[in-house]
Amino acid sequence: MRIRTLSTRTVVSVLLSTTIAAQGAFAQDATVDDQARDDDSSAKVFGYGDEIVVTARRTEEDIQSVPVSVTAFNADTLRSATIRDTQDLLVKTPGIFLAGSGGRENTNFSIRGQSKALAGNSAPGVISYFAEVPAPTLGSSIPTYDLSSVQVLKGPQGTLFGRNTTGGAILYYPTAPNYDIGGYVTATYGNYDSRILEGALNIPVVADIAALRVAGQYQKRDGWTKNIGIGDDADDLNSRAFRASLLLEPFDGFSNTTIFDYYRNRSTGGASVLYNVLDGPNALTATGTLAAAQEQLALQEARGPRVINSDVDAFERVKRIGVTNRTEVEFGPDVSFVNIFGYRSTDVDYFSSVDGLPTLISDGSGAIPAGLPVTVVGGRQTSDVEQFSNEVQFKGKLIDDRLDWLVGGFYLKSKPVGPSGTYIPVFILPGITDAPFNYSFYTEESKALFANLGLSLDGMTDGLRLNAGFRYTWDDIEACVGGGTTNQPEVSPAECRAGTSDIVNSSINETSSKAPTWTLGLDWQIDPDLFVYVVTRRGYRAGGINTPTLAGLLTPYQSFAPEKVTDLEAGVRSDFEAGDLRVRLNASPFIGWYDNVQVPISGLNTNAACGTGPGGSNPPFSSPDGDCDASNDPSGGTLLVNAGKTRVAGIDLSARAAPSQSLSFDIGATFLDLKSRSLTVEPFLAAYLATPEVPFNLVPTTTVTAGVDWTLPVPDAFGTFKLGADYYHSSKVSSSDAILPAYDLVNARLDVEGIAGSSIDAAFFMRNVFDKEYLASSNVGSNALGINSGFYGAPRTYGVELRVTFGK
């Protein structure tokens, strides 16, 4: 199914029809079970267990009464879905695409057509938050152990959360300390010698005054992709994480929570697999390496995607340290103060054979003489960054508690503290020629003031509420860039600024952007089981800088401007009964108009054919700026430009049916209609685009999830047996010039809780039950280069999990 056209009229029509259907169901059953509704929560009546509380509006609310399209998981649903990292969220959350941008640790979320660019220093369209502190742009993967909830908010989030986004936000909340002693230990073993040890301990240090919670996780796994070339097997795992949270409540009305978290990963990284070679004309034909690349493609296809032949000793190294402090002060019954401080240190370094090729031998049909070794393209990215942020909120109530108000400010500064940049060897001759490490030191500063109001309109209609928010943001970015004298990351930010002999042609570029954003909406709690809303929002994504200092034809593109979106979203949240069947039905149609869209244009690399044409001219695609100087090519061969307007429309759907307390079925779906309204780009750059339209990267137009949960009829003396299965479907996805095919996944899990009345739980799980081979994300997808490579998703994995809980 695909929505061809979704106008504002369609949005309203879908909302009204869904609401009328739900109201009809309520009318049929209103006299049947009114007393049950009054005596019990909808969560228990409809068989959901504990209802999920979300904080999409910076306050705790029932997920069924929030005017935002949101998917949320509490601690129990995270465990029952075997969600151990950010990538596992994919199969339980329709409307979100997750890809590692260059490396799996460099998480790149896409929601409603918005994501971080495939390369370059663009602001992300979707931002992750840990304990309400935004994660850094690079290396933002967050381990999911000992979390109280994960919430996926869809649509622009700009007036209530730290940084502006145009696509959405992912909120991770760690389990908070409390005044009961307790905890758990979980041990997991699976195929590929997978070993996971996780635990948490809660300690009441001083009753009702101080509490400490410590938690940790260790993960180790062999690589599921065999490497017959240089280096170790890929797609392995070797990480450890630790977290300590201290709660202090020395007197009434004051609370302070400090969280320290540490994460380290030392692995080979993901396997970049070659899956297509284009006939040309392209860089392969220009350099005389097409035949060799086609031969390697045939060998790769014969081996299958789980065996690669790498020409580099790949690695993925990540170290993160974070400190979060949240202070809450109540000045009285109607006014309170919140301060959220965050420090993040993120050191990321990964290197891989991004093209999926071993070293090739040229055949002399192009610019490179016959018999010479050639590396088509490799990739290393290094980023050592510190980030400081602080958010201040004052909030309260007025007019007999009918008006909720919140005002505040936000500040963030991110600065490099060590070598940062990229090493992208493109058509080099190993042992003869090489590429330098290109340094890009970005310093970012973001400031904002915001205000939000919520006004009860019960005087007009019971349950009606007006919500309004406004924010003004100022963003400044500075980039010190230059070329290294070696291929290793050795230069510090200070040396770049000073222009020392270790860096060539260092220069400083700056850009600024600012914009207002807002939200305005109405929501109506018609009765405890029916909620509807309509909201319009303005979202903003900061502009940025292309690096290094550009020359020739590319000089005007040194920086790019902000991208903005204005959207309209409506929604209905409903619980009702149809006979003995308990049903939950939610729908959120939406439409967004995007201006000044930041478009990545890839393949802008100088290659060995430059200057070899008649009279020393440049063959097509051999020199993007016309000067045959690879040192000033765009980093990673990608340029970000403001190139047009788009429209993204669609609908988020979710439903749950519970025939009994022991059996329930879930289904969710997101359907998108993507439209390029206009594309404005110079002809010499348009030649690098696959189509004359604004591209939508990392956006499946259809995603579907489905699941079943069944508590088996086993005597309680043996424990509680729960069987669950999940299905996920993604339509095809574009990534630069590449197309990732559609795929389907099935996961299953059997939990045994309280074995024989004890505090021991066991689980047996299997992910990707049918061992589907599918491309999860693209790595190199450039028609100009002539190759397509990408990361394949995990094969069938299975294992057993034992969990012991103690205390409360």
ZAMARGU-4260 file (C-alpha; in steps of 0.2 Angstrom, whole numbers, plus 5000, padded with zeros to 4 digits):
<rodrens>
0) 5000/5000/5000 | 5006/5017/4996 | 4998/5034/4999 | 4999/5043/4982 | 4992/5060/4988
5) 4989/5066/5005 | 4983/5084/5006 | 4977/5094/5021 | 4959/5089/5016 | 4964/5070/5017
10) 4972/5073/5034 | 4957/5080/5041 | 4946/5067/5033 | 4956/5053/5040 | 4955/5060/5057
15) 4937/5063/5057 | 4933/5046/5050 | 4944/5037/5063 | 4936/5047/5077 | 4918/5044/5072
20) 4922/5025/5071 | 4929/5025/5088 | 4914/5035/5095 | 4903/5023/5087 | 4911/5009/5096
25) 4910/5018/5112 | 4891/5022/5109 | 4888/5003/5107 | 4897/4998/5123 | 4894/5013/5134
30) 4881/5005/5145 | 4890/4988/5146 | 4905/4992/5157 | 4905/5010/5163 | 4908/5004/5181
35) 4923/4994/5176 | 4930/5009/5167 | 4927/5020/5182 | 4935/5007/5194 | 4950/5002/5184
40) 4963/5010/5173 | 4961/5007/5154 | 4978/4998/5155 | 4971/4984/5166 | 4954/4983/5158
45) 4962/4981/5141 | 4975/4969/5146 | 4991/4981/5143 | 4998/4978/5161 | 5006/4994/5167
50) 5002/5009/5156 | 5017/5018/5148 | 5020/5036/5155 | 5029/5047/5142 | 5037/5064/5144
55) 5035/5071/5127 | 5029/5088/5134 | 5042/5088/5148 | 5029/5082/5161 | 5023/5064/5165
60) 5007/5060/5155 | 4998/5044/5149 | 5004/5039/5132 | 4985/5039/5126 | 4983/5058/5131
65) 4998/5066/5122 | 4996/5077/5107 | 5012/5070/5098 | 5014/5054/5088 | 5025/5044/5100
70) 5030/5026/5102 | 5037/5021/5119 | 5044/5006/5128 | 5045/5004/5147 | 5058/4993/5156
75) 5047/4977/5153 | 5044/4980/5135 | 5062/4984/5131 | 5067/4967/5139 | 5053/4957/5131
80) 5057/4964/5114 | 5076/4959/5116 | 5080/4978/5113 | 5099/4979/5118 | 5105/4993/5107
85) 5098/5007/5096 | 5097/4997/5081 | 5085/4985/5089 | 5072/4999/5091 | 5069/4998/5072
90) 5059/4982/5072 | 5047/4988/5085 | 5045/5006/5079 | 5036/5010/5062 | 5041/5026/5054
95) 5059/5026/5059 | 5075/5021/5049 | 5091/5018/5058 | 5108/5017/5049 | 5126/5018/5054
100) 5133/5033/5044 | 5150/5026/5040 | 5151/5015/5056 | 5137/5007/5066 | 5142/5017/5082
105) 5138/5033/5072 | 5119/5031/5073 | 5109/5040/5061 | 5090/5040/5064 | 5078/5045/5050
110) 5060/5050/5054 | 5047/5058/5042 | 5061/5060/5029 | 5073/5069/5040 | 5090/5063/5045
115) 5108/5068/5046 | 5116/5069/5029 | 5126/5054/5023 | 5142/5064/5025 | 5147/5081/5030
120) 5144/5091/5046 | 5125/5093/5045 | 5114/5095/5060 | 5104/5079/5062 | 5085/5079/5058
125) 5083/5068/5073 | 5092/5070/5090 | 5094/5057/5104 | 5093/5062/5122 | 5100/5053/5137
130) 5092/5059/5153 | 5086/5074/5143 | 5103/5079/5138 | 5106/5079/5119 | 5119/5067/5112
135) 5133/5073/5101 | 5131/5072/5083 | 5144/5059/5080 | 5145/5043/5090 | 5128/5045/5097
140) 5123/5026/5099 | 5117/5024/5117 | 5117/5007/5126 | 5100/5002/5132 | 5104/4993/5148
145) 5094/4997/5164 | 5083/5010/5156 | 5066/5015/5163 | 5059/5020/5146 | 5063/5024/5128
150) 5052/5036/5118 | 5052/5040/5100 | 5044/5057/5096 | 5039/5060/5078 | 5038/5077/5070
155) 5047/5093/5073 | 5053/5095/5091 | 5059/5113/5094 | 5050/5122/5108 | 5051/5109/5122
160) 5067/5100/5119 | 5085/5106/5120 | 5089/5107/5102 | 5078/5110/5086 | 5074/5096/5075
165) 5064/5094/5059 | 5061/5075/5061 | 5059/5070/5079 | 5068/5065/5095 | 5073/5049/5104
170) 5072/5050/5123 | 5082/5038/5134 | 5078/5038/5152 | 5089/5028/5164 | 5081/5019/5179
175) 5081/5032/5193 | 5087/5028/5211 | 5074/5025/5225 | 5074/5021/5243 | 5072/5002/5242
180) 5086/4990/5241 | 5085/4979/5225 | 5092/4975/5208 | 5095/4962/5196 | 5108/4952/5187
185) 5106/4945/5169 | 5117/4933/5159 | 5115/4929/5141 | 5124/4917/5130 | 5120/4915/5111
190) 5127/4909/5094 | 5143/4917/5088 | 5149/4915/5106 | 5139/4930/5111 | 5141/4934/5130
195) 5132/4948/5139 | 5132/4951/5157 | 5121/4965/5164 | 5116/4970/5182 | 5110/4984/5193
200) 5110/4987/5211 | 5099/5000/5221 | 5105/5006/5238 | 5096/5017/5250 | 5111/5026/5257
205) 5100/5037/5269 | 5082/5033/5271 | 5072/5046/5261 | 5087/5057/5259 | 5100/5049/5248
210) 5100/5034/5236 | 5113/5026/5224 | 5110/5015/5209 | 5124/5007/5200 | 5122/4997/5184
215) 5134/4990/5171 | 5135/4979/5155 | 5148/4969/5146 | 5146/4962/5128 | 5157/4951/5118
220) 5153/4942/5102 | 5163/4935/5087 | 5160/4943/5071 | 5147/4935/5060 | 5156/4941/5044
225) 5171/4931/5040 | 5186/4941/5033 | 5198/4932/5021 | 5208/4948/5018 | 5217/4959/5030
230) 5211/4961/5048 | 5199/4951/5059 | 5182/4945/5056 | 5169/4959/5055 | 5152/4963/5064
235) 5159/4958/5080 | 5155/4966/5097 | 5167/4970/5112 | 5159/4984/5123 | 5157/4988/5141
240) 5147/5001/5150 | 5145/5008/5168 | 5133/5020/5176 | 5131/5027/5193 | 5116/5038/5198
245) 5115/5047/5215 | 5099/5055/5221 | 5099/5068/5235 | 5083/5075/5243 | 5089/5083/5259
250) 5073/5092/5262 | 5056/5094/5255 | 5054/5103/5239 | 5072/5099/5233 | 5079/5085/5223
255) 5096/5083/5214 | 5101/5068/5203 | 5119/5066/5197 | 5122/5052/5184 | 5139/5047/5178
260) 5140/5035/5163 | 5155/5027/5154 | 5155/5017/5138 | 5169/5009/5128 | 5169/4998/5112
265) 5184/4990/5104 | 5179/4980/5089 | 5183/4977/5070 | 5167/4986/5065 | 5154/4982/5052
270) 5157/4973/5036 | 5156/4984/5021 | 5150/4972/5007 | 5151/4976/4988 | 5135/4972/4980
275) 5135/4981/4963 | 5148/4988/4950 | 5141/5000/4937 | 5147/4998/4919 | 5151/5017/4917
280) 5157/5029/4911 | 5163/5032/4929 | 5179/5033/4939 | 5182/5014/4937 | 5182/5016/4918
285) 5193/5032/4919 | 5206/5023/4929 | 5206/5006/4921 | 5199/4996/4936 | 5182/4992/4930
290) 5186/4974/4924 | 5195/4970/4941 | 5180/4977/4951 | 5168/4966/4941 | 5179/4951/4944
295) 5178/4955/4963 | 5160/4957/4962 | 5158/4940/4955 | 5169/4933/4969 | 5159/4942/4982
300) 5142/4935/4975 | 5149/4918/4975 | 5155/4919/4993 | 5139/4927/4999 | 5137/4943/5010
305) 5144/4934/5026 | 5162/4933/5019 | 5172/4948/5013 | 5190/4952/5007 | 5196/4968/5015
310) 5211/4977/5010 | 5213/4987/5027 | 5215/4981/5045 | 5198/4989/5050 | 5193/4995/5068
315) 5180/5004/5077 | 5185/5012/5093 | 5173/5022/5104 | 5175/5030/5121 | 5161/5040/5129
320) 5160/5048/5146 | 5145/5058/5152 | 5140/5068/5168 | 5122/5073/5170 | 5115/5084/5184
325) 5096/5088/5187 | 5091/5099/5200 | 5073/5102/5204 | 5066/5115/5217 | 5048/5118/5222
330) 5046/5136/5227 | 5028/5133/5232 | 5013/5124/5226 | 5012/5133/5209 | 5030/5137/5205
335) 5045/5126/5202 | 5063/5127/5195 | 5073/5114/5185 | 5091/5114/5179 | 5098/5101/5168
340) 5117/5101/5166 | 5126/5089/5154 | 5144/5085/5150 | 5148/5073/5136 | 5166/5068/5130
345) 5165/5057/5114 | 5180/5050/5106 | 5176/5040/5090 | 5189/5033/5078 | 5184/5020/5064
350) 5192/5014/5048 | 5186/5002/5035 | 5187/4996/5017 | 5171/5006/5014 | 5170/5000/4995
355) 5170/4982/5000 | 5184/4979/4988 | 5202/4972/4990 | 5216/4981/4981 | 5213/4980/4963
360) 5226/4979/4948 | 5223/4991/4934 | 5222/4984/4916 | 5229/5000/4907 | 5213/5004/4899
365) 5212/5020/4909 | 5223/5034/4916 | 5233/5022/4927 | 5246/5011/4919 | 5243/4992/4918
370) 5249/4981/4932 | 5248/4994/4946 | 5239/4991/4963 | 5224/5003/4966 | 5213/5006/4981
375) 5196/5012/4975 | 5190/5021/4991 | 5193/5018/5009 | 5187/5028/5024 | 5192/5033/5041
380) 5184/5046/5053 | 5190/5053/5069 | 5181/5064/5081 | 5187/5069/5098 | 5174/5081/5105
385) 5168/5088/5122 | 5150/5095/5124 | 5143/5106/5138 | 5125/5110/5139 | 5113/5118/5152
390) 5095/5120/5152 | 5085/5131/5164 | 5066/5129/5166 | 5054/5139/5177 | 5036/5132/5177
395) 5020/5133/5186 | 5001/5136/5186 | 4990/5151/5186 | 4971/5155/5185 | 4965/5142/5197
400) 4977/5129/5189 | 4969/5131/5172 | 4985/5138/5164 | 5001/5129/5164 | 5016/5139/5160
405) 5035/5135/5156 | 5049/5147/5152 | 5067/5144/5150 | 5083/5145/5141 | 5095/5132/5133
410) 5114/5133/5130 | 5126/5121/5121 | 5144/5121/5116 | 5153/5108/5107 | 5171/5109/5104
415) 5185/5098/5097 | 5199/5093/5110 | 5209/5081/5099 | 5212/5076/5081 | 5196/5076/5071
420) 5193/5074/5052 | 5193/5061/5039 | 5205/5050/5029 | 5197/5046/5012 | 5209/5038/5000
425) 5201/5038/4983 | 5210/5029/4968 | 5227/5029/4977 | 5242/5017/4972 | 5247/5009/4988
430) 5266/5011/4991 | 5266/5024/4977 | 5253/5038/4981 | 5242/5041/4996 | 5230/5054/5002
435) 5232/5065/5017 | 5222/5065/5033 | 5210/5080/5031 | 5206/5089/5047 | 5190/5097/5051
440) 5188/5105/5069 | 5170/5111/5072 | 5166/5122/5086 | 5147/5124/5088 | 5137/5135/5100
445) 5118/5135/5101 | 5108/5147/5112 | 5089/5148/5114 | 5075/5155/5124 | 5058/5147/5125
450) 5040/5148/5132 | 5026/5136/5132 | 5008/5138/5138 | 4994/5126/5141 | 4977/5133/5144
455) 4962/5123/5150 | 4946/5127/5140 | 4934/5118/5151 | 4923/5133/5152 | 4919/5130/5133
460) 4920/5111/5132 | 4925/5099/5146 | 4943/5092/5142 | 4947/5105/5128 | 4965/5112/5130
465) 4975/5125/5120 | 4994/5123/5119 | 5006/5136/5112 | 5025/5137/5112 | 5038/5149/5105
470) 5056/5148/5104 | 5070/5158/5096 | 5087/5150/5093 | 5104/5156/5088 | 5117/5144/5081
475) 5135/5148/5077 | 5148/5136/5069 | 5166/5138/5066 | 5177/5126/5057 | 5196/5126/5056
480) 5201/5115/5042 | 5217/5109/5033 | 5226/5095/5025 | 5238/5084/5035 | 5256/5080/5030
485) 5253/5061/5034 | 5238/5049/5033 | 5237/5048/5052 | 5226/5059/5064 | 5240/5069/5073
490) 5236/5087/5073 | 5227/5096/5088 | 5214/5110/5086 | 5226/5122/5093 | 5239/5117/5079
495) 5226/5120/5066 | 5222/5137/5072 | 5240/5142/5073 | 5244/5135/5056 | 5259/5124/5061
500) 5270/5115/5049 | 5260/5099/5053 | 5245/5105/5043 | 5244/5112/5025 | 5233/5127/5020
505) 5224/5128/5037 | 5210/5141/5037 | 5195/5146/5047 | 5177/5147/5041 | 5162/5153/5051
510) 5143/5154/5049 | 5128/5158/5059 | 5110/5155/5058 | 5095/5160/5069 | 5076/5157/5068
515) 5060/5157/5077 | 5051/5141/5080 | 5033/5138/5087 | 5019/5126/5090 | 5001/5129/5091
520) 4987/5116/5095 | 4971/5110/5102 | 4968/5094/5111 | 4952/5087/5118 | 4950/5073/5131
525) 4932/5068/5125 | 4931/5055/5139 | 4944/5044/5148 | 4946/5033/5133 | 4945/5045/5118
530) 4957/5059/5115 | 4959/5069/5099 | 4971/5083/5094 | 4977/5095/5080 | 4994/5104/5080
535) 5004/5114/5068 | 5023/5117/5071 | 5038/5126/5064 | 5054/5116/5064 | 5072/5122/5061
540) 5088/5113/5057 | 5104/5124/5058 | 5115/5128/5043 | 5133/5123/5042 | 5150/5123/5034
545) 5157/5112/5020 | 5175/5108/5022 | 5189/5110/5018 | 5191/5128/5011 | 5184/5125/4994
550) 5191/5132/4977 | 5186/5135/4959 | 5168/5131/4955 | 5164/5125/4973 | 5169/5142/4981
555) 5151/5148/4983 | 5146/5133/4993 | 5158/5135/5008 | 5142/5136/5019 | 5124/5132/5018
560) 5109/5140/5026 | 5096/5133/5038 | 5082/5121/5033 | 5064/5124/5039 | 5048/5115/5040
565) 5030/5119/5044 | 5019/5105/5048 | 5001/5100/5052 | 4997/5085/5062 | 4981/5078/5069
570) 4977/5062/5079 | 4965/5051/5088 | 4969/5040/5103 | 4955/5028/5107 | 4952/5012/5118
575) 4935/5003/5116 | 4927/4986/5117 | 4919/4976/5103 | 4910/4962/5112 | 4923/4953/5122
580) 4937/4960/5111 | 4947/4975/5119 | 4954/4986/5106 | 4966/5001/5106 | 4966/5011/5090
585) 4978/5026/5087 | 4980/5037/5071 | 4991/5052/5067 | 4990/5059/5049 | 5002/5073/5045
590) 5009/5084/5032 | 5025/5095/5032 | 5032/5108/5020 | 5051/5109/5019 | 5061/5124/5013
595) 5079/5127/5009 | 5082/5108/5010 | 5100/5103/5014 | 5104/5091/5000 | 5120/5080/5000
600) 5128/5079/4983 | 5141/5064/4983 | 5155/5058/4971 | 5164/5075/4971 | 5181/5068/4971
605) 5196/5071/4960 | 5203/5055/4952 | 5218/5050/4942 | 5210/5054/4926 | 5210/5072/4930
610) 5220/5082/4916 | 5221/5067/4904 | 5208/5073/4892 | 5212/5081/4875 | 5224/5096/4878
615) 5225/5092/4897 | 5206/5094/4899 | 5196/5085/4913 | 5185/5070/4908 | 5168/5071/4916
620) 5168/5068/4935 | 5187/5068/4936 | 5188/5085/4945 | 5172/5093/4953 | 5179/5110/4955
625) 5190/5110/4939 | 5207/5112/4947 | 5213/5094/4948 | 5218/5097/4966 | 5212/5083/4977
630) 5217/5092/4993 | 5202/5104/4992 | 5189/5092/4987 | 5174/5091/4999 | 5177/5080/5014
635) 5171/5063/5010 | 5167/5068/4992 | 5151/5076/4998 | 5144/5093/4997 | 5129/5100/5007
640) 5119/5113/4997 | 5102/5121/4999 | 5094/5115/4984 | 5075/5115/4985 | 5058/5112/4993
645) 5050/5096/4998 | 5033/5090/5005 | 5032/5074/5016 | 5014/5068/5020 | 5009/5052/5028
650) 5000/5043/5043 | 5006/5034/5058 | 4994/5020/5064 | 4994/5008/5078 | 4982/4996/5085
655) 4980/4983/5099 | 4967/4969/5101 | 4966/4959/5117 | 4953/4945/5116 | 4958/4941/5134
660) 4970/4945/5148 | 4982/4932/5141 | 4982/4936/5123 | 4985/4952/5113 | 4989/4957/5095
665) 4998/4973/5090 | 5000/4981/5073 | 5008/4997/5068 | 5012/5006/5052 | 5018/5022/5044
670) 5015/5027/5026 | 5024/5041/5018 | 5021/5051/5002 | 5037/5060/4997 | 5037/5074/4985
675) 5051/5085/4978 | 5042/5102/4975 | 5057/5110/4967 | 5076/5108/4964 | 5087/5123/4961
680) 5106/5118/4958 | 5119/5123/4946 | 5120/5111/4931 | 5138/5105/4935 | 5132/5099/4952
685) 5116/5092/4945 | 5126/5080/4934 | 5131/5071/4951 | 5112/5068/4956 | 5104/5052/4950
690) 5087/5062/4947 | 5082/5080/4944 | 5073/5080/4960 | 5078/5083/4979 | 5083/5065/4985
695) 5076/5057/5000 | 5089/5047/5008 | 5086/5034/5021 | 5067/5035/5020 | 5056/5019/5018
700) 5039/5025/5012 | 5031/5010/5020 | 5035/5002/5037 | 5025/4989/5046 | 5026/4981/5063
705) 5016/4967/5070 | 5017/4956/5086 | 5008/4944/5096 | 5010/4941/5115 | 5003/4925/5123
710) 5003/4920/5141 | 5003/4901/5140 | 4991/4891/5150 | 5004/4883/5161 | 5001/4880/5180
715) 5008/4894/5191 | 5019/4882/5200 | 5030/4881/5185 | 5031/4900/5183 | 5023/4912/5170
720) 5026/4907/5152 | 5025/4921/5139 | 5027/4918/5121 | 5030/4933/5109 | 5034/4936/5091
725) 5037/4951/5080 | 5036/4955/5062 | 5044/4970/5053 | 5043/4976/5035 | 5052/4990/5027
730) 5050/4996/5009 | 5065/5000/4998 | 5076/5014/5003 | 5087/5026/4993 | 5104/5031/4999
735) 5113/5043/4988 | 5113/5034/4971 | 5110/5017/4978 | 5093/5008/4981 | 5092/4996/4996
740) 5078/4983/4993 | 5063/4980/5004 | 5064/4967/5017 | 5055/4957/5031 | 5060/4951/5048
745) 5053/4940/5061 | 5059/4938/5079 | 5053/4927/5093 | 5055/4925/5112 | 5049/4914/5126
750) 5050/4921/5143 | 5048/4910/5159 | 5045/4922/5174 | 5047/4917/5192 | 5053/4899/5189
755) 5045/4887/5201 | 5040/4902/5212 | 5058/4909/5213 | 5065/4926/5208 | 5074/4918/5193
760) 5068/4922/5175 | 5073/4913/5159 | 5071/4918/5141 | 5075/4909/5124 | 5076/4921/5110
765) 5079/4921/5091 | 5081/4936/5080 | 5079/4936/5061 | 5071/4919/5063 | 5071/4915/5044
770) 5090/4921/5042 | 5085/4934/5030 | 5100/4942/5020 | 5096/4961/5018 | 5105/4977/5016
775) 5102/4987/5032 | 5111/5003/5026 | 5122/5009/5012 | 5141/5014/5013 | 5146/5019/4996
780) 5132/5022/4983 | 5140/5033/4970 | 5136/5032/4951 | 5151/5043/4948 | 5163/5031/4957
785) 5154/5016/4950 | 5152/5005/4965 | 5138/5001/4978 | 5143/4994/4995 | 5133/4993/5011
790) 5131/4985/5028 | 5120/4969/5029 | 5109/4966/5044 | 5112/4953/5057 | 5109/4935/5052
795) 5099/4923/5063 | 5105/4925/5081 | 5098/4915/5096 | 5102/4912/5114 | 5096/4910/5132
800) 5095/4923/5145 | 5094/4920/5164 | 5089/4934/5175 | 5089/4935/5194 | 5080/4949/5203
805) 5082/4953/5222 | 5074/4966/5233 | 5060/4978/5226
</rodrens>
